[in-house]
Amino acid sequence: MFGPLIVKAGSSLNNKTGSWRTELKPKFLQKDCIGCKMCMTICPEGCIDGTVKNTFHCDFAYCKGCGLCAMLCPKKDIEMEKEK
């Protein structure tokens, strides 16, 4: 029914998919973040990193602009902005 996979599972790090992002991208406001890491958990590409406490950022080489991080943020500390 389905054809074979073109790439192996877990190969997203090799295939930078951000080049076909929607017209929007997340902007991390860094104002009211409580460090819950829900944005990291929900991201289907795993491209959100929070190496410093309550300071998160996105690797736009992989972000597709789905907006799940902004939608799920309990403090609304992530906004979706137009790609420039």
C-alpha positions in Angstrom: 0.0 0.0 0.0 2.7 2.5 0.9 6.0 2.8 -0.9 9.4 2.4 0.8 10.7 5.2 2.9 13.1 7.5 1.1 15.2 8.2 4.2 15.8 6.3 7.3 14.0 7.2 10.5 15.8 9.7 12.7 17.6 11.3 9.8 16.2 14.8 10.3 19.5 16.1 11.6 21.0 15.3 8.2 18.1 16.8 6.2 17.7 20.5 7.1 13.9 20.9 6.6 13.6 24.6 7.6 13.9 25.7 4.0 10.3 24.8 3.4 8.9 26.5 6.5 5.5 28.1 6.5 5.4 31.9 6.3 5.6 32.1 10.1 8.4 31.3 12.6 8.4 31.3 16.4 9.8 34.3 18.3 10.8 33.5 21.9 10.0 36.6 23.9 12.0 35.6 27.0 9.8 37.7 29.3 7.4 35.4 31.2 9.0 32.0 30.6 8.7 29.6 33.6 11.0 26.9 32.1 8.3 24.2 31.8 9.9 22.9 28.6 6.5 22.2 27.0 7.8 23.9 23.8 10.7 21.5 23.6 8.4 18.5 24.3 5.8 19.4 21.6 8.2 20.3 18.8 7.9 17.6 16.1 11.4 18.4 14.8 13.1 18.7 18.2 14.7 22.0 17.1 14.0 23.9 20.3 16.9 24.1 22.8 17.0 25.5 26.3 20.6 25.3 27.4 20.3 28.3 29.8 17.6 28.4 32.5 14.4 29.8 31.0 16.1 30.9 27.8 14.9 28.9 24.8 15.7 29.3 21.1 14.9 27.5 17.9 17.2 26.2 15.2 15.5 27.6 12.2 17.4 25.2 9.9 14.9 22.6 11.1 11.8 24.6 12.2 8.8 24.2 9.9 6.8 27.0 11.5 4.0 24.7 12.7 3.2 27.0 15.7 2.7 24.2 18.2 5.2 25.7 20.6 3.4 29.0 20.6 0.0 27.4 20.9 1.1 25.2 23.9 3.1 27.8 25.9 1.2 28.3 29.2 2.6 31.9 29.6 2.1 32.9 25.9 5.8 33.8 25.8 6.2 32.6 22.2 4.7 34.4 19.3 4.6 33.4 15.7 6.0 36.2 13.4 6.1 36.6 9.7 9.3 35.3 8.0 11.4 38.2 6.8 
